[in-house]
């Protein structure tokens, strides 16, 4: 990671990382591995779960860990990330006004996750809707943004970003009928990891767009999967005293768990993505999937620190 992009990434999160404090690479690599993660994912795959994983070292740009990272799988709410990229690009180009007000009554009701449906405010500006979509996975706010930006524009942006195995397919719905897209979004672990790397390296459209999207994502409250190993406060983690640079986004739907992000510490920085698709037959099946994310989180923390 070149000095300019790294400084840009650090400024997004108020990180205190410095090159003088980083241990030599040879001192770091020898004592770190992803043995626990590999063992856990192998067990899940053997039980019939579909797994896609990718970890990329930000300094080298090479894969640290990969497994079926080219396979396209459902990614649920993670599909909001290219939507946010298109929204930020429209703000920068002046084709959309961040203060444009969207009336909630103009958006089809959806009872999935999020807080706007519970708020008294009947209308919000686009910029606030972006914050709700990024921080709480707000389905209604995401649908409002998608309706205003337009699915064709998001699909064009996905193509411009070079994401050939990813797509935002539909809005959030309480129920999916035979005429609806089967999923909100699909993607591959490799492309998700690359997208997050491009955000912190200021390469997603432009430095300004990258910074804006990363700022929105830095507000994400869901630190229950990979991010649980960071020990960060879910509601106030944009400036860590220990020099941890972190942004992430999760996605959840029946039988699908996914998380992608960037984590960087004194020793190293990586972008990562893990998708797990499973038969949600019991709470045990779900907890086994969740444990895999938490195991990866511990291994990632050991890698960057």
Buried (B, 14 or more C-beta within 10 A) or exposed (E): BEEEBBEBBBEBBEBBBEEEEBEEEEEBBEEBBBEBBBEBBEEBBEEEBBBBBBBBBBBEEEBBBBBBBEBBBBBBBBBBBBBBBBBBBBBBEEEBEBEEEBEBEEBEEBEBBBBBBEEEEEEBBBBBBBBBBBBBBBBBBBBBBBBBBEBEBBBEBBEBBEBEBBBBBBBBBEEBEEEEBEBBBBBBBBBBBBBBBBBBBBBBBBBEBBBBBBBBBBBBBBBBBBBBBBEBEBEEBBEBEEBBBBBBBBBBBEBBBBBBBBBBBBBBBBBBBBBBBBEBEEEEBBEBBBBBBBBBBBBBBBBBB
